[in-house]
Amino acid sequence: MPVLTLLLLLPVLACCRHLCHLRLCGHHSDALRLYRRLSLALGGGVWMGIAAQEALLLLAGQLTPATALPLHLCSITGLLTLPALLTRRDALLHILLYAGLPGAVLALLFPAVAQSPWPVSMAFFFCLTHGGIALAPLLPLCLGWRPRPRGAAQSFLFLLTAAIAASVANRMTGGNYLFLAGPVAGTPLTALSQWGMGAYRLLLVLLAALVMAAEAAVVFCLRRIGHCTARKG
């Protein structure tokens, strides 16, 4: 799993470095052209990873309403990746940064890969999907986009809306979307379930709020540093 992630990480980071170089050197048309190509490649790769995992589950006879709906955090943000990168709309990019990035990183650190007769292929597409989601915010940042701290609050409200939809789907299908029906074994979420399911769901919400608040604090500090540096310059 780490090797697969690294194979995706290194070329994207190299392209991001070149994108920054083009922008800082004033080659804006070249930077935009490269950005669009990278967005199509990265966003398309995420879509391909999602579709391939669904296809493997279908071939294995495991694709059911309890597993097929795109209501996990990385499924939702994965589907938003391509339109967010291509349109560069703040609302979508903030969701990728504040919700998609930490969710994808946690998924890569504690992978819950769906079981299938093709574990290597499933692991590859799992890494392609989650690695792409984690790397996606780097592209607009390299092009000059600057996130706002208030985007964390907007992203949190979006996540709460998704949680309501996932809760309804879980009741109707018996699934475990957004892991609201219970934690996955072998992940840190198991520590949150020792006080019962009500406390578990509440702690999930509080954990999401804490992570996004921490991200917003980092963004705020970076913006302040940027403003101070610009004034001194």
C-alpha positions, 0 to 999 in steps of 0.5 A, spaced: 500 500 500 505 505 501 509 503 495 502 504 490 501 511 494 508 513 493 508 511 485 502 516 485 505 521 489 512 523 486 510 524 479 504 529 481 509 532 486 514 533 480 508 536 476 506 541 481 513 543 482 513 545 475 506 548 475 509 553 481 515 555 477 511 557 471 506 561 475 512 564 479 515 566 472 509 569 469 508 564 464 500 564 466 498 561 459 502 555 460 501 554 467 493 554 466 494 549 460 498 544 464 493 545 470 488 543 466 491 537 463 493 535 470 486 536 473 483 532 467 489 526 469 488 527 476 480 527 477 479 522 471 484 518 475 480 518 481 473 517 477 476 511 474 479 508 481 471 509 483 468 506 477 473 500 477 472 498 485 465 498 483 466 494 477 470 489 481 465 488 486 459 487 481 464 482 478 464 478 485 457 479 486 458 484 492 455 490 489 448 491 493 445 497 495 448 497 501 455 498 498 454 501 491 451 508 493 457 514 493 455 516 500 462 514 503 466 521 504 471 519 499 466 517 494 463 524 495 469 528 495 472 523 489 466 525 485 467 532 486 474 532 485 474 533 477 469 538 477 472 542 483 479 542 479 476 544 472 471 549 475 476 552 481 469 554 484 471 556 492 466 552 495 468 545 491 475 546 492 474 548 500 470 541 500 476 537 497 481 541 502 477 541 509 474 534 508 477 530 502 484 531 504 484 529 511 479 523 510 483 520 504 489 521 508 486 517 514 484 512 509 491 511 506 494 510 513 488 505 515 486 502 509 479 499 509 479 495 502 473 492 500 474 484 500 474 481 493 477 475 489 482 480 486 485 484 492 491 487 488 487 490 483 482 493 489 488 495 493 491 499 486 484 502 485 483 504 492 490 507 492 489 511 486 482 514 488 484 516 495 491 518 493 488 522 488 483 526 493 489 527 497 493 530 492 487 534 488 488 541 493 495 541 491 493 543 484 489 549 485 494 551 491 500 551 486 496 555 481 495 561 486 488 559 489 488 561 497 483 558 501 479 561 506 478 559 514 471 560 513 471 555 508 471 550 513 465 551 516 461 551 509 465 544 508 462 542 515 455 543 514 456 540 507 459 534 511 453 534 516 448 534 510 452 528 507 451 524 514 444 525 514 443 522 507 448 517 509 444 515 515 437 515 511 441 510 506 444 506 512 437 505 515 434 503 508 439 498 505 443 496 512 449 499 509 455 503 513 456 509 509 460 514 512 461 509 518 455 511 522 453 504 523 459 502 526 467 503 526 471 498 521 475 493 525 483 495 525 482 503 525 482 508 530 474 509 530 474 503 534 476 507 540 470 511 539 465 506 540 466 503 547 461 508 550 455 506 545 453 508 538 450 514 540 456 517 543 460 514 537 456 518 532 457 524 536 464 523 537 465 522 530 461 529 529 466 532 534 472 529 531 470 532 524 469 539 527 476 538 530 480 536 524 476 542 520 477 547 525 485 545 526 485 546 518 482 553 518 487 555 524 493 553 519 490 556 513 488 563 517 496 563 520 498 562 513 494 567 510 496 572 516 504 570 514 502 572 507 499 578 508 505 580 513 510 578 508 507 582 502 507 588 507 514 588 508 515 587 501 
